[in-house]
């Protein structure tokens, strides 16, 4: 399952990157928010539950 970060909801607080055990989350090239590398993601959902703004959703 892929996870997506909704850019409009992301506050760039880094909580998701801090809880990600596989290091799959990094700052986007724009520097305004974060992105998830689907190849590194282990589908643990730590980012989804750790995001205080609810910006991370399970995708297709």
PQR file of N, CA, C, O and H, with PARSE charges and radii, in Angstrom:
ATOM      1  N   UNK A   1       0.844  -1.172   0.000 -0.4000 1.5000
ATOM      2  CA  UNK A   1       0.000   0.000   0.000 -0.0000 2.0000
ATOM      3  C   UNK A   1       0.891   1.238   0.000  0.5500 1.7000
ATOM      4  O   UNK A   1       1.891   1.291   0.717 -0.5500 1.4000
ATOM      5  N   UNK A   2       0.539   2.192  -0.776 -0.4000 1.5000
ATOM      6  CA  UNK A   2       1.299   3.438  -0.836 -0.0000 2.0000
ATOM      7  C   UNK A   2       0.661   4.474   0.084  0.5500 1.7000
ATOM      8  O   UNK A   2      -0.554   4.486   0.279 -0.5500 1.4000
ATOM      9  H   UNK A   2      -0.273   2.149  -1.358  0.4000 1.0000
ATOM     10  N   UNK A   3       1.486   5.328   0.636 -0.4000 1.5000
ATOM     11  CA  UNK A   3       0.999   6.431   1.461 -0.0000 2.0000
ATOM     12  C   UNK A   3       1.320   7.726   0.741  0.5500 1.7000
ATOM     13  O   UNK A   3       2.349   7.843   0.075 -0.5500 1.4000
ATOM     14  H   UNK A   3       2.473   5.318   0.477  0.4000 1.0000
ATOM     15  N   UNK A   4       0.433   8.692   0.880 -0.4000 1.5000
ATOM     16  CA  UNK A   4       0.655   9.991   0.255 -0.0000 2.0000
ATOM     17  C   UNK A   4       0.574  11.077   1.322  0.5500 1.7000
ATOM     18  O   UNK A   4      -0.132  10.935   2.320 -0.5500 1.4000
ATOM     19  H   UNK A   4      -0.403   8.597   1.420  0.4000 1.0000
ATOM     20  N   UNK A   5       1.296  12.143   1.100 -0.4000 1.5000
ATOM     21  CA  UNK A   5       1.241  13.302   1.978 -0.0000 2.0000
ATOM     22  C   UNK A   5       0.520  14.399   1.213  0.5500 1.7000
ATOM     23  O   UNK A   5       0.972  14.833   0.153 -0.5500 1.4000
ATOM     24  H   UNK A   5       1.871  12.258   0.290  0.4000 1.0000
ATOM     25  N   UNK A   6      -0.604  14.842   1.758 -0.4000 1.5000
ATOM     26  CA  UNK A   6      -1.375  15.902   1.120 -0.0000 2.0000
ATOM     27  C   UNK A   6      -0.664  17.230   1.384  0.5500 1.7000
ATOM     28  O   UNK A   6      -0.606  17.706   2.518 -0.5500 1.4000
ATOM     29  H   UNK A   6      -0.971  14.489   2.618  0.4000 1.0000
ATOM     30  N   UNK A   7      -0.135  17.807   0.332 -0.4000 1.5000
ATOM     31  CA  UNK A   7       0.685  19.017   0.448 -0.0000 2.0000
ATOM     32  C   UNK A   7      -0.055  20.166   1.121  0.5500 1.7000
ATOM     33  O   UNK A   7       0.546  20.936   1.870 -0.5500 1.4000
ATOM     34  H   UNK A   7      -0.182  17.420  -0.589  0.4000 1.0000
ATOM     35  N   UNK A   8      -1.342  20.289   0.864 -0.4000 1.5000
ATOM     36  CA  UNK A   8      -2.110  21.387   1.449 -0.0000 2.0000
ATOM     37  C   UNK A   8      -2.267  21.251   2.958  0.5500 1.7000
ATOM     38  O   UNK A   8      -2.455  22.247   3.657 -0.5500 1.4000
ATOM     39  H   UNK A   8      -1.831  19.664   0.256  0.4000 1.0000
ATOM     40  N   UNK A   9      -2.192  20.029   3.458 -0.4000 1.5000
ATOM     41  CA  UNK A   9      -2.364  19.787   4.893 -0.0000 2.0000
ATOM     42  C   UNK A   9      -1.045  19.670   5.646  0.5500 1.7000
ATOM     43  O   UNK A   9      -1.010  19.815   6.868 -0.5500 1.4000
ATOM     44  H   UNK A   9      -2.039  19.220   2.890  0.4000 1.0000
ATOM     45  N   UNK A  10       0.029  19.410   4.928 -0.4000 1.5000
ATOM     46  CA  UNK A  10       1.342  19.206   5.551 -0.0000 2.0000
ATOM     47  C   UNK A  10       1.876  20.522   6.114  0.5500 1.7000
ATOM     48  O   UNK A  10       1.917  21.539   5.421 -0.5500 1.4000
ATOM     49  H   UNK A  10       0.000  19.293   3.935  0.4000 1.0000
ATOM     50  N   UNK A  11       2.284  20.483   7.380 -0.4000 1.5000
ATOM     51  CA  UNK A  11       2.849  21.671   8.022 -0.0000 2.0000
ATOM     52  C   UNK A  11       4.374  21.619   8.092  0.5500 1.7000
ATOM     53  O   UNK A  11       4.999  22.503   8.679 -0.5500 1.4000
ATOM     54  H   UNK A  11       2.251  19.657   7.943  0.4000 1.0000
ATOM     55  N   UNK A  12       4.970  20.597   7.502 -0.4000 1.5000
ATOM     56  CA  UNK A  12       6.426  20.408   7.471 -0.0000 2.0000
ATOM     57  C   UNK A  12       7.029  20.366   8.875  0.5500 1.7000
ATOM     58  O   UNK A  12       8.104  20.914   9.118 -0.5500 1.4000
ATOM     59  H   UNK A  12       4.463  19.879   7.025  0.4000 1.0000
ATOM     60  N   UNK A  13       6.321  19.710   9.790 -0.4000 1.5000
ATOM     61  CA  UNK A  13       6.784  19.633  11.179 -0.0000 2.0000
ATOM     62  C   UNK A  13       7.825  18.540  11.393  0.5500 1.7000
ATOM     63  O   UNK A  13       8.511  18.535  12.415 -0.5500 1.4000
ATOM     64  H   UNK A  13       5.448  19.265   9.593  0.4000 1.0000
ATOM     65  N   UNK A  14       7.950  17.622  10.450 -0.4000 1.5000
ATOM     66  CA  UNK A  14       8.920  16.520  10.478 -0.0000 2.0000
ATOM     67  C   UNK A  14       8.549  15.370  11.401  0.5500 1.7000
ATOM     68  O   UNK A  14       9.353  14.456  11.586 -0.5500 1.4000
ATOM     69  H   UNK A  14       7.393  17.626   9.620  0.4000 1.0000
ATOM     70  N   UNK A  15       7.360  15.386  11.982 -0.4000 1.5000
ATOM     71  CA  UNK A  15       6.946  14.287  12.863 -0.0000 2.0000
ATOM     72  C   UNK A  15       6.937  12.965  12.108  0.5500 1.7000
ATOM     73  O   UNK A  15       7.327  11.936  12.659 -0.5500 1.4000
ATOM     74  H   UNK A  15       6.707  16.128  11.831  0.4000 1.0000
ATOM     75  N   UNK A  16       6.502  12.980  10.869 -0.4000 1.5000
ATOM     76  CA  UNK A  16       6.435  11.754  10.064 -0.0000 2.0000
ATOM     77  C   UNK A  16       7.830  11.189   9.812  0.5500 1.7000
ATOM     78  O   UNK A  16       8.050   9.985   9.946 -0.5500 1.4000
ATOM     79  H   UNK A  16       6.185  13.816  10.421  0.4000 1.0000
ATOM     80  N   UNK A  17       8.752  12.045   9.454 -0.4000 1.5000
ATOM     81  CA  UNK A  17      10.125  11.602   9.196 -0.0000 2.0000
ATOM     82  C   UNK A  17      10.776  11.073  10.467  0.5500 1.7000
ATOM     83  O   UNK A  17      11.568  10.132  10.419 -0.5500 1.4000
ATOM     84  H   UNK A  17       8.573  13.023   9.345  0.4000 1.0000
ATOM     85  N   UNK A  18      10.444  11.670  11.592 -0.4000 1.5000
ATOM     86  CA  UNK A  18      11.012  11.242  12.868 -0.0000 2.0000
ATOM     87  C   UNK A  18      10.566   9.840  13.265  0.5500 1.7000
ATOM     88  O   UNK A  18      11.332   9.109  13.893 -0.5500 1.4000
ATOM     89  H   UNK A  18       9.800  12.434  11.631  0.4000 1.0000
ATOM     90  N   UNK A  19       9.338   9.447  12.911 -0.4000 1.5000
ATOM     91  CA  UNK A  19       8.831   8.127  13.314 -0.0000 2.0000
ATOM     92  C   UNK A  19       9.018   7.056  12.249  0.5500 1.7000
ATOM     93  O   UNK A  19       8.773   5.880  12.519 -0.5500 1.4000
ATOM     94  H   UNK A  19       8.716  10.041  12.401  0.4000 1.0000
ATOM     95  N   UNK A  20       9.441   7.424  11.059 -0.4000 1.5000
ATOM     96  CA  UNK A  20       9.592   6.451   9.969 -0.0000 2.0000
ATOM     97  C   UNK A  20      10.803   5.547  10.218  0.5500 1.7000
ATOM     98  O   UNK A  20      11.935   6.030  10.254 -0.5500 1.4000
ATOM     99  H   UNK A  20       9.640   8.379  10.840  0.4000 1.0000
ATOM    100  N   UNK A  21      10.576   4.236  10.391 -0.4000 1.5000
ATOM    101  CA  UNK A  21      11.687   3.333  10.685 -0.0000 2.0000
ATOM    102  C   UNK A  21      12.590   3.022   9.494  0.5500 1.7000
ATOM    103  O   UNK A  21      13.711   2.544   9.669 -0.5500 1.4000
ATOM    104  H   UNK A  21       9.657   3.844  10.361  0.4000 1.0000
ATOM    105  N   UNK A  22      12.103   3.293   8.285 -0.4000 1.5000
ATOM    106  CA  UNK A  22      12.891   2.945   7.100 -0.0000 2.0000
ATOM    107  C   UNK A  22      13.532   4.147   6.415  0.5500 1.7000
ATOM    108  O   UNK A  22      14.205   3.988   5.396 -0.5500 1.4000
ATOM    109  H   UNK A  22      11.192   3.682   8.143  0.4000 1.0000
ATOM    110  N   UNK A  23      13.334   5.334   6.953 -0.4000 1.5000
ATOM    111  CA  UNK A  23      13.924   6.528   6.355 -0.0000 2.0000
ATOM    112  C   UNK A  23      13.332   6.871   5.004  0.5500 1.7000
ATOM    113  O   UNK A  23      14.012   7.435   4.147 -0.5500 1.4000
ATOM    114  H   UNK A  23      12.787   5.463   7.780  0.4000 1.0000
ATOM    115  N   UNK A  24      12.057   6.529   4.810 -0.4000 1.5000
ATOM    116  CA  UNK A  24      11.407   6.733   3.517 -0.0000 2.0000
ATOM    117  C   UNK A  24      10.862   8.143   3.319  0.5500 1.7000
ATOM    118  O   UNK A  24      10.411   8.480   2.225 -0.5500 1.4000
ATOM    119  H   UNK A  24      11.504   6.071   5.506  0.4000 1.0000
ATOM    120  N   UNK A  25      10.897   8.960   4.348 -0.4000 1.5000
ATOM    121  CA  UNK A  25      10.300  10.293   4.264 -0.0000 2.0000
ATOM    122  C   UNK A  25      11.392  11.351   4.300  0.5500 1.7000
ATOM    123  O   UNK A  25      12.273  11.339   5.160 -0.5500 1.4000
ATOM    124  H   UNK A  25      11.264   8.686   5.237  0.4000 1.0000
ATOM    125  N   UNK A  26      11.306  12.275   3.333 -0.4000 1.5000
ATOM    126  CA  UNK A  26      12.303  13.343   3.253 -0.0000 2.0000
ATOM    127  C   UNK A  26      11.638  14.637   2.802  0.5500 1.7000
ATOM    128  O   UNK A  26      10.486  14.647   2.369 -0.5500 1.4000
ATOM    129  H   UNK A  26      10.590  12.285   2.635  0.4000 1.0000
ATOM    130  N   UNK A  27      12.385  15.718   2.914 -0.4000 1.5000
ATOM    131  CA  UNK A  27      11.884  17.021   2.488 -0.0000 2.0000
ATOM    132  C   UNK A  27      11.717  17.017   0.972  0.5500 1.7000
ATOM    133  O   UNK A  27      12.586  16.533   0.247 -0.5500 1.4000
ATOM    134  H   UNK A  27      13.321  15.710   3.266  0.4000 1.0000
ATOM    135  N   UNK A  28      10.603  17.554   0.502 -0.4000 1.5000
ATOM    136  CA  UNK A  28      10.350  17.654  -0.936 -0.0000 2.0000
ATOM    137  C   UNK A  28      11.339  18.629  -1.569  0.5500 1.7000
ATOM    138  O   UNK A  28      11.908  19.479  -0.884 -0.5500 1.4000
ATOM    139  H   UNK A  28       9.897  17.946   1.092  0.4000 1.0000
ATOM    140  N   UNK A  29      11.535  18.502  -2.859 -0.4000 1.5000
ATOM    141  CA  UNK A  29      12.467  19.393  -3.565 -0.0000 2.0000
ATOM    142  C   UNK A  29      12.087  20.860  -3.403  0.5500 1.7000
ATOM    143  O   UNK A  29      12.949  21.738  -3.397 -0.5500 1.4000
ATOM    144  H   UNK A  29      11.073  17.811  -3.415  0.4000 1.0000
ATOM    145  N   UNK A  30      10.781  21.116  -3.271 -0.4000 1.5000
ATOM    146  CA  UNK A  30      10.317  22.487  -3.086 -0.0000 2.0000
ATOM    147  C   UNK A  30      10.687  23.026  -1.709  0.5500 1.7000
ATOM    148  O   UNK A  30      10.740  24.237  -1.494 -0.5500 1.4000
ATOM    149  H   UNK A  30      10.080  20.403  -3.276  0.4000 1.0000
ATOM    150  N   UNK A  31      10.945  22.092  -0.765 -0.4000 1.5000
ATOM    151  CA  UNK A  31      11.280  22.486   0.592 -0.0000 2.0000
ATOM    152  C   UNK A  31      10.081  22.858   1.443  0.5500 1.7000
ATOM    153  O   UNK A  31      10.226  23.184   2.621 -0.5500 1.4000
ATOM    154  H   UNK A  31      10.902  21.109  -0.940  0.4000 1.0000
ATOM    155  N   UNK A  32       8.896  22.811   0.850 -0.4000 1.5000
ATOM    156  CA  UNK A  32       7.691  23.245   1.550 -0.0000 2.0000
ATOM    157  C   UNK A  32       7.013  22.141   2.351  0.5500 1.7000
ATOM    158  O   UNK A  32       6.262  22.428   3.283 -0.5500 1.4000
ATOM    159  H   UNK A  32       8.777  22.547  -0.107  0.4000 1.0000
ATOM    160  N   UNK A  33       7.265  20.894   2.002 -0.4000 1.5000
ATOM    161  CA  UNK A  33       6.636  19.778   2.710 -0.0000 2.0000
ATOM    162  C   UNK A  33       7.486  18.529   2.547  0.5500 1.7000
ATOM    163  O   UNK A  33       8.647  18.607   2.146 -0.5500 1.4000
ATOM    164  H   UNK A  33       7.875  20.661   1.245  0.4000 1.0000
ATOM    165  N   UNK A  34       6.911  17.389   2.856 -0.4000 1.5000
ATOM    166  CA  UNK A  34       7.644  16.124   2.824 -0.0000 2.0000
ATOM    167  C   UNK A  34       7.067  15.178   1.779  0.5500 1.7000
ATOM    168  O   UNK A  34       5.915  15.322   1.368 -0.5500 1.4000
ATOM    169  H   UNK A  34       5.968  17.325   3.182  0.4000 1.0000
ATOM    170  N   UNK A  35       7.870  14.215   1.357 -0.4000 1.5000
ATOM    171  CA  UNK A  35       7.441  13.196   0.400 -0.0000 2.0000
ATOM    172  C   UNK A  35       7.855  11.824   0.915  0.5500 1.7000
ATOM    173  O   UNK A  35       8.796  11.699   1.698 -0.5500 1.4000
ATOM    174  H   UNK A  35       8.805  14.098   1.691  0.4000 1.0000
ATOM    175  N   UNK A  36       7.136  10.793   0.462 -0.4000 1.5000
ATOM    176  CA  UNK A  36       7.419   9.421   0.861 -0.0000 2.0000
ATOM    177  C   UNK A  36       7.972   8.656  -0.331  0.5500 1.7000
ATOM    178  O   UNK A  36       7.359   8.636  -1.398 -0.5500 1.4000
ATOM    179  H   UNK A  36       6.371  10.894  -0.174  0.4000 1.0000
ATOM    180  N   UNK A  37       9.114   8.036  -0.153 -0.4000 1.5000
ATOM    181  CA  UNK A  37       9.726   7.193  -1.179 -0.0000 2.0000
ATOM    182  C   UNK A  37       9.074   5.815  -1.091  0.5500 1.7000
ATOM    183  O   UNK A  37       9.332   5.060  -0.154 -0.5500 1.4000
ATOM    184  H   UNK A  37       9.612   8.052   0.714  0.4000 1.0000
ATOM    185  N   UNK A  38       8.236   5.494  -2.063 -0.4000 1.5000
ATOM    186  CA  UNK A  38       7.479   4.237  -2.049 -0.0000 2.0000
ATOM    187  C   UNK A  38       8.380   3.006  -2.044  0.5500 1.7000
ATOM    188  O   UNK A  38       7.988   1.958  -1.530 -0.5500 1.4000
ATOM    189  H   UNK A  38       8.026   6.108  -2.824  0.4000 1.0000
ATOM    190  N   UNK A  39       9.567   3.116  -2.603 -0.4000 1.5000
ATOM    191  CA  UNK A  39      10.480   1.971  -2.633 -0.0000 2.0000
ATOM    192  C   UNK A  39      11.089   1.682  -1.264  0.5500 1.7000
ATOM    193  O   UNK A  39      11.428   0.535  -0.973 -0.5500 1.4000
ATOM    194  H   UNK A  39       9.885   3.967  -3.021  0.4000 1.0000
ATOM    195  N   UNK A  40      11.231   2.690  -0.432 -0.4000 1.5000
ATOM    196  CA  UNK A  40      11.777   2.502   0.912 -0.0000 2.0000
ATOM    197  C   UNK A  40      10.692   2.219   1.950  0.5500 1.7000
ATOM    198  O   UNK A  40      10.970   1.650   3.005 -0.5500 1.4000
ATOM    199  H   UNK A  40      10.956   3.621  -0.669  0.4000 1.0000
ATOM    200  N   UNK A  41       9.465   2.616   1.649 -0.4000 1.5000
ATOM    201  CA  UNK A  41       8.352   2.482   2.596 -0.0000 2.0000
ATOM    202  C   UNK A  41       8.064   1.011   2.890  0.5500 1.7000
ATOM    203  O   UNK A  41       7.974   0.192   1.976 -0.5500 1.4000
ATOM    204  H   UNK A  41       9.239   3.079   0.792  0.4000 1.0000
ATOM    205  N   UNK A  42       7.922   0.683   4.185 -0.4000 1.5000
ATOM    206  CA  UNK A  42       7.645  -0.697   4.600 -0.0000 2.0000
ATOM    207  C   UNK A  42       6.185  -0.876   5.038  0.5500 1.7000
ATOM    208  O   UNK A  42       5.845  -1.888   5.651 -0.5500 1.4000
ATOM    209  H   UNK A  42       7.995   1.349   4.928  0.4000 1.0000
ATOM    210  N   UNK A  43       5.337   0.083   4.732 -0.4000 1.5000
ATOM    211  CA  UNK A  43       3.894   0.020   5.016 -0.0000 2.0000
ATOM    212  C   UNK A  43       3.559  -0.207   6.483  0.5500 1.7000
ATOM    213  O   UNK A  43       2.626  -0.947   6.796 -0.5500 1.4000
ATOM    214  H   UNK A  43       5.613   0.905   4.234  0.4000 1.0000
ATOM    215  N   UNK A  44       4.296   0.408   7.372 -0.4000 1.5000
ATOM    216  CA  UNK A  44       4.043   0.217   8.803 -0.0000 2.0000
ATOM    217  C   UNK A  44       2.975   1.163   9.351  0.5500 1.7000
ATOM    218  O   UNK A  44       2.441   0.922  10.434 -0.5500 1.4000
ATOM    219  H   UNK A  44       5.054   1.009   7.117  0.4000 1.0000
ATOM    220  N   UNK A  45       2.660   2.225   8.627 -0.4000 1.5000
ATOM    221  CA  UNK A  45       1.654   3.229   8.993 -0.0000 2.0000
ATOM    222  C   UNK A  45       2.069   4.119  10.163  0.5500 1.7000
ATOM    223  O   UNK A  45       1.237   4.852  10.698 -0.5500 1.4000
ATOM    224  H   UNK A  45       3.094   2.420   7.748  0.4000 1.0000
ATOM    225  N   UNK A  46       3.325   4.070  10.565 -0.4000 1.5000
ATOM    226  CA  UNK A  46       3.788   4.933  11.657 -0.0000 2.0000
ATOM    227  C   UNK A  46       3.633   6.405  11.289  0.5500 1.7000
ATOM    228  O   UNK A  46       3.294   7.228  12.140 -0.5500 1.4000
ATOM    229  H   UNK A  46       4.001   3.474  10.130  0.4000 1.0000
ATOM    230  N   UNK A  47       3.876   6.730  10.047 -0.4000 1.5000
ATOM    231  CA  UNK A  47       3.769   8.120   9.600 -0.0000 2.0000
ATOM    232  C   UNK A  47       2.330   8.616   9.661  0.5500 1.7000
ATOM    233  O   UNK A  47       2.064   9.745  10.074 -0.5500 1.4000
ATOM    234  H   UNK A  47       4.152   6.061   9.356  0.4000 1.0000
ATOM    235  N   UNK A  48       1.409   7.757   9.246 -0.4000 1.5000
ATOM    236  CA  UNK A  48      -0.007   8.140   9.229 -0.0000 2.0000
ATOM    237  C   UNK A  48      -0.496   8.443  10.644  0.5500 1.7000
ATOM    238  O   UNK A  48      -1.166   9.450  10.871 -0.5500 1.4000
ATOM    239  H   UNK A  48       1.625   6.840   8.910  0.4000 1.0000
ATOM    240  N   UNK A  49      -0.164   7.583  11.581 -0.4000 1.5000
ATOM    241  CA  UNK A  49      -0.613   7.801  12.957 -0.0000 2.0000
ATOM    242  C   UNK A  49       0.213   8.874  13.661  0.5500 1.7000
ATOM    243  O   UNK A  49      -0.254   9.470  14.631 -0.5500 1.4000
ATOM    244  H   UNK A  49       0.380   6.765  11.397  0.4000 1.0000
ATOM    245  N   UNK A  50       1.421   9.127  13.190 -0.4000 1.5000
ATOM    246  CA  UNK A  50       2.288  10.117  13.814 -0.0000 2.0000
ATOM    247  C   UNK A  50       2.132  11.531  13.301  0.5500 1.7000
ATOM    248  O   UNK A  50       2.723  12.459  13.852 -0.5500 1.4000
ATOM    249  H   UNK A  50       1.799   8.642  12.401  0.4000 1.0000
ATOM    250  N   UNK A  51       1.347  11.708  12.258 -0.4000 1.5000
ATOM    251  CA  UNK A  51       1.173  13.039  11.662 -0.0000 2.0000
ATOM    252  C   UNK A  51       0.120  13.837  12.438  0.5500 1.7000
ATOM    253  O   UNK A  51      -1.055  13.471  12.423 -0.5500 1.4000
ATOM    254  H   UNK A  51       0.867  10.953  11.810  0.4000 1.0000
ATOM    255  N   UNK A  52       0.517  14.914  13.112 -0.4000 1.5000
ATOM    256  CA  UNK A  52      -0.443  15.682  13.904 -0.0000 2.0000
ATOM    257  C   UNK A  52      -1.475  16.446  13.081  0.5500 1.7000
ATOM    258  O   UNK A  52      -2.530  16.809  13.601 -0.5500 1.4000
ATOM    259  H   UNK A  52       1.471  15.211  13.124  0.4000 1.0000
ATOM    260  N   UNK A  53      -1.187  16.694  11.804 -0.4000 1.5000
ATOM    261  CA  UNK A  53      -2.142  17.435  10.977 -0.0000 2.0000
ATOM    262  C   UNK A  53      -3.016  16.527  10.121  0.5500 1.7000
ATOM    263  O   UNK A  53      -3.889  17.008   9.400 -0.5500 1.4000
ATOM    264  H   UNK A  53      -0.330  16.398  11.382  0.4000 1.0000
ATOM    265  N   UNK A  54      -2.789  15.221  10.194 -0.4000 1.5000
ATOM    266  CA  UNK A  54      -3.602  14.284   9.414 -0.0000 2.0000
ATOM    267  C   UNK A  54      -3.349  14.366   7.922  0.5500 1.7000
ATOM    268  O   UNK A  54      -4.230  14.042   7.125 -0.5500 1.4000
ATOM    269  H   UNK A  54      -2.079  14.830  10.780  0.4000 1.0000
ATOM    270  N   UNK A  55      -2.163  14.792   7.536 -0.4000 1.5000
ATOM    271  CA  UNK A  55      -1.848  14.996   6.121 -0.0000 2.0000
ATOM    272  C   UNK A  55      -1.476  13.714   5.386  0.5500 1.7000
ATOM    273  O   UNK A  55      -1.418  13.707   4.156 -0.5500 1.4000
ATOM    274  H   UNK A  55      -1.447  15.055   8.183  0.4000 1.0000
ATOM    275  N   UNK A  56      -1.224  12.633   6.113 -0.4000 1.5000
ATOM    276  CA  UNK A  56      -0.789  11.390   5.474 -0.0000 2.0000
ATOM    277  C   UNK A  56      -1.947  10.412   5.401  0.5500 1.7000
ATOM    278  O   UNK A  56      -2.604  10.118   6.400 -0.5500 1.4000
ATOM    279  H   UNK A  56      -1.272  12.638   7.112  0.4000 1.0000
ATOM    280  N   UNK A  57      -2.181   9.917   4.198 -0.4000 1.5000
ATOM    281  CA  UNK A  57      -3.292   9.000   3.940 -0.0000 2.0000
ATOM    282  C   UNK A  57      -2.793   7.773   3.193  0.5500 1.7000
ATOM    283  O   UNK A  57      -1.852   7.845   2.402 -0.5500 1.4000
ATOM    284  H   UNK A  57      -1.648  10.156   3.386  0.4000 1.0000
ATOM    285  N   UNK A  58      -3.438   6.654   3.458 -0.4000 1.5000
ATOM    286  CA  UNK A  58      -3.155   5.443   2.691 -0.0000 2.0000
ATOM    287  C   UNK A  58      -3.732   5.640   1.302  0.5500 1.7000
ATOM    288  O   UNK A  58      -4.887   6.039   1.151 -0.5500 1.4000
ATOM    289  H   UNK A  58      -4.202   6.596   4.100  0.4000 1.0000
ATOM    290  N   UNK A  59      -2.929   5.362   0.293 -0.4000 1.5000
ATOM    291  CA  UNK A  59      -3.377   5.515  -1.086 -0.0000 2.0000
ATOM    292  C   UNK A  59      -3.593   4.178  -1.739  0.5500 1.7000
ATOM    293  O   UNK A  59      -3.643   3.147  -1.070 -0.5500 1.4000
ATOM    294  H   UNK A  59      -1.991   5.038   0.416  0.4000 1.0000
ATOM    295  N   UNK A  60      -3.722   4.196  -3.049 -0.4000 1.5000
ATOM    296  CA  UNK A  60      -3.967   2.968  -3.807 -0.0000 2.0000
ATOM    297  C   UNK A  60      -2.675   2.265  -4.119  0.5500 1.7000
ATOM    298  O   UNK A  60      -2.684   1.210  -4.753 -0.5500 1.4000
ATOM    299  H   UNK A  60      -3.682   5.034  -3.594  0.4000 1.0000
TER
END
